[in-house]
Amino acid sequence: MEGAGGREDDRAPLLGAGGRAAERAPLLGARRAAFEGRRLACAAVLLTELLERAAFYGVTGNLVLFLNGSRFGWEGAQASQALLLFMGLTYLVSPFGGWLADAQLGRARAILLSLALYLLGMLAFPLLAAPGTRAALCGAPHPTRVRNCSAPSCPDAPTRYCQPAVLGALAVVGLGVGAVKANITPFGADQVKDRGPEATRRFFNWFYWSINLGAIVSLGGIGYIQQNLSFVTGYTIPAVCIGVSFLLFLCGQRVFITKAPDGSAFTDMFRILAYSCRPQKQSGEQDRSGEGSGVFQQSSKHSLFDSCKMSRGGPFTEDKVDDTKALVKIIPVFLALIPYWTVYFQMQTTYVLQSLHLRIPEISSISAKAHTFPAAWLTMFDAVLILLLIPLKDRLVDPLLRRRGLLPSSLKRIAVGMFFVMCSAFAAGILESKRLDLVQHKTINQTIGNAVYFAADLPVWWQVPQYVLIGISEVFASIAGLEFAYSAAPKSMQSAIMGLFFFFSGVGSFVGSGLLALVSLKAIGWMSNHTDFGNINGCHLDYYFFLLAAIQGLTLLLFLVVSVRYDRQRARAPGTPGSRRA
């Protein structure tokens, strides 16, 4: 069976006899052999992720419209903040999900339990969408609509109707999403990791392709149903997707390469960090007698880590200390990615809020009621672009660059992605400035999801460039970030570092929510004009976009410095754990 053979391969060296034969084979044959005997396992992982992403985007794609509309009456800034907090939570809990898999459950079992929790939370959304069950859960809504309110006399933001139930459901789903996210990526890579770094790189390309195919299926079909037909049906379908995903992954246990939990790298990491921070009575003697430790001898921090080793009188093995050193080198890269994620998550929040205030065309419908172009469909420009570019990149561009020795490192690709996401925020700011100029002279009333929006007479298609730019940034930064997190990690810390990668992504989402709350203060006034379900015509969302672009631009300069230092450290310390994988 494929699964049994996989477990033997999991114990084999990275480049066994088959690996050497593959190296001698022609390039095309080597590429075909990368997934030989593992296609069924990889297909099950990719399809599970596709369905999970379809469910995820089924929740997030129109959440701003769902909460901002007449059902709940949340303001635009409030709905955007809720979505940013939800997405931040899904990433922040990733390290805990990785710890749970490594220390207690194993990755396969942790994924199954996380999908079950995910399904439990998803079942709440059809109940919140149905008027009868929503009234039973939340009581009768209290009208709080305020018209023609100026900032000085404007009352505080109205109470968010049904807030405990909505945030509770989002929290449960967020916990499930975060735990799945932390484990399914390294679990999928485990299926091919013994085939070498080329197989791992190709798996991440197709893994990300599956993510975006799920996004297109969800935004294209579910988004249309939610906006034009029924949120009840539109939220039932994602719940079904998670149920099917759970069953599929459960059936795939026979062919998966699995391994039992062998302890948490996080536990060892925190113990080593705590021990290294303790006063060391013999640190001076250790500094005088210690042998050279390569790149890690360059600072007192690394000397303190060396004092944790058994060879220096500490309680920890050499491998565990070296693995922690590798983690310390990786964290600055993750920190530099925080502003990237802050801009990236605007795609489903403030970008959608902006689109609701642009002219959205009607589309033909078989029913008497006119249907409008779903605002969430604009996100598909990002996903479609990725679906087109990833196969081109995987089968043509990357092999060509590799043969010529020009394939850039993952950190260089991340830097290119940062540049494009900065351009996306800048384009959004320019468009918003133009939109605000137009609404001063004329607005059009458009009904979307039973809510009336006062929009500028400017086609929503003007948003396409900012979505295309953010899609290009994903091809470079997001895929390279996943590859970097997995390949730079020592074997014992792959789940932990993958969890930290997503953790800092969540920090970026929380930063975006915090900035949005900050600029919503009346003292600043960019988003303080609370009128007509959060109508943003009296606000300055353009200032917010320009602020994000400026922060990303400064961070890009900092990241270039950090990435150059990291590459130099790896080049000077080829035997360290973080450099064993390219």
Secondary structure as UniProt FT lines:
FT   HELIX           2..11
FT   TURN            14..15
FT   HELIX           17..24
FT   HELIX           27..33
FT   TURN            34..38
FT   HELIX           39..60
FT   TURN            61..62
FT   HELIX           63..68
FT   TURN            70..72
FT   HELIX           76..92
FT   HELIX           94..100
FT   HELIX           101..105
FT   HELIX           107..122
FT   HELIX           124..129
FT   HELIX           131..138
FT   TURN            151..153
FT   TURN            161..162
FT   HELIX           163..190
FT   TURN            191..192
FT   HELIX           193..195
FT   HELIX           197..217
FT   HELIX           218..222
FT   HELIX           223..228
FT   HELIX           231..251
FT   HELIX           252..254
FT   HELIX           265..277
FT   TURN            281..282
FT   HELIX           283..289
FT   HELIX           294..298
FT   HELIX           300..306
FT   TURN            307..308
FT   HELIX           310..312
FT   HELIX           318..336
FT   HELIX           338..344
FT   HELIX           345..348
FT   HELIX           350..355
FT   TURN            356..357
FT   STRAND          358..359
FT   STRAND          362..363
FT   STRAND          371..372
FT   HELIX           375..378
FT   HELIX           379..392
FT   HELIX           393..397
FT   HELIX           398..403
FT   TURN            404..405
FT   HELIX           410..439
FT   TURN            440..441
FT   STRAND          444..448
FT   TURN            449..450
FT   STRAND          451..459
FT   HELIX           460..463
FT   HELIX           464..473
FT   HELIX           474..478
FT   HELIX           479..487
FT   HELIX           491..493
FT   HELIX           494..519
FT   TURN            522..524
FT   TURN            532..534
FT   HELIX           536..538
FT   HELIX           541..572
FT   TURN            574..575
FT   HELIX           577..579
//
